Amino acid sequence: MISLGIGLIGTGYMGKCHALAWNAVAAVFGDIPRPRLAVLAEASQELAERKAQELGFARATGDWRSLVADPDVDVVSITTPNAFHPEMAIAALEAGKHVWCEKPMATRLPDAERMLAAARASGKVAALGYNYIQNPIVRLIRRLIDEDRIGTVNHVRIEMDEDFMADPDAFFYWKSEASSGHGALDDFGVHALSLIWTLFGGVRRICGHMAKPYADRPVKDGGRRAVETYDIATTLIELDNGASGVIALNRSAWGRKGRIFVQLFGSKGTIVYDQERMNEVQLYTADGAGDTQGFRTILTSPQHPPYDKFIPAPGHGLGFNDLKIVECRELIRRINGEAAHLIEFEDGIRIERTVDAIARSAHSGAWMDVAADEGRQTA
Ligand SMILES: NC(=O)c1ccc[n+]([C@@H]2O[C@H](COP(=O)([O-])OP(=O)(O)OC[C@H]3O[C@@H](n4cnc5c(N)ncnc54)[C@H](O)[C@@H]3O)[C@@H](O)[C@H]2O)c1
């Protein structure tokens, strides 16, 4: 197994998260050569140099295209705002690099389809940043479903809420621009759909609704600007397996900080999970005497892989950045030709097609058939 050369584009919230993962993955898992942190790209040379120093990269550039062309780089982490993903990912794949691109894949379905075509043509690994599926608790939930512990799952409800857009006077920024996509759908909806994909598979039919809680926001250098994206989205869904469900998203939900509230209702029980309490899951099974039935709390422990790679003691808890380290290990597994727990462009396109259908449904008011949209090129 060779040591991979890493190129990182962007060093904001997720750029740091990727950098921490690349720094830690060999130490945590202990079974792979340490990746070489080769080149970091930022919007300016000055910022790139400062961040390369902080995050441990050997070289810095203000021109991401030179990073993509660099022979020392085997894998490109793309952590820039959404609108950059297609151009950067396609360039990296065409240069023969593996790609680890943050979600959403793209802001328009035709761009995501082009990214998929580039991945197929390159033969390289092209993975998406769906870190929440890497939580050991999510693997446990999958196992509980597979073991029929809650019977046939007939209803799935996922809410994702945060409050970073809750203040009506929060500044207009890239997530308020139409170039970033539809809004809560690209920000949160794709995460909800990544969990559904991991636990159950695809979505067959949807009926969406999107809302703007605030019509405009202040601009840093004065005045106000009309908000172009929808901070709230609600969708009725019907899964490929026939289960019904609801996805409710709000990035202007005061008090909610990192909530992904998942409720899975089955014929024999219920599973409840909340990302704000990411080290526990609630399990209700409709067995035993009725007077002592109730939800019980299962805490993560070394019995829930790969928790054991981080901490030998149960109940001590992983954190958000740890999920990226797990995702990084899965990516390396995939690059080495092994099976991996990862959403690649090949499956991620189903998520993009679902998001596209939800947005069109929200504008038309009609139910949409997602499966029928396969290969469809929308404007
Ligand atoms: N997987 C997750 O849980 C998760 C969480 C948050 C954000 N994200 C995704 O990560 C991406 C980035 O979001 P963020 O919150 O980190 O944004 P951010 O604004 O914090 O960081 C973006 C970075 O990209 C840099 N950048 C912009 N243009 C560039 C260019 N031309 N060349 C090089 N660098 C450039 C910026 O300077 C900044 O450092 C988005 O696509 C977002 O959807 C994913």
The ligand as a Gaussian input file, in Angstrom:
#p B3LYP/6-31G(d) Opt

LIG

0 1
 N      -20.296000      17.334000       5.194000
 C      -20.701000      18.270000       6.060000
 O      -21.159000      17.958000       7.165000
 C      -20.573000      19.708000       5.659000
 C      -20.690000      20.713000       6.645000
 C      -20.513000      22.044000       6.230000
 C      -20.242000      22.351000       4.915000
 N      -20.160000      21.334000       3.993000
 C      -19.877000      21.635000       2.572000
 O      -18.525000      22.053000       2.469000
 C      -18.384000      23.033000       1.440000
 C      -17.693000      24.242000       2.020000
 O      -18.498000      24.759000       3.047000
 P      -17.819000      25.505000       4.274000
 O      -18.899000      25.690000       5.283000
 O      -16.540000      24.839000       4.653000
 O      -17.499000      26.922000       3.594000
 P      -16.482000      28.016000       4.086000
 O      -16.991000      29.294000       3.531000
 O      -16.229000      27.901000       5.559000
 O      -15.115000      27.591000       3.369000
 C      -14.946000      27.656000       1.986000
 C      -13.456000      27.830000       1.709000
 O      -13.227000      27.786000       0.305000
 C      -12.261000      28.786000       0.006000
 N      -12.328000      29.143000      -1.407000
 C      -13.270000      29.887000      -2.036000
 N      -12.961000      30.029000      -3.332000
 C      -11.803000      29.345000      -3.530000
 C      -10.959000      29.140000      -4.666000
 N      -11.267000      29.637000      -5.883000
 N       -9.832000      28.390000      -4.524000
 C       -9.527000      27.870000      -3.308000
 N      -10.268000      28.056000      -2.201000
 C      -11.394000      28.791000      -2.311000
 C      -12.638000      29.929000       0.933000
 O      -11.596000      30.874000       1.061000
 C      -12.916000      29.175000       2.218000
 O      -11.743000      28.934000       2.967000
 C      -19.798000      23.324000       0.935000
 O      -20.006000      22.644000      -0.270000
 C      -20.705000      22.785000       2.023000
 O      -21.953000      22.324000       1.534000
 C      -20.301000      20.033000       4.344000

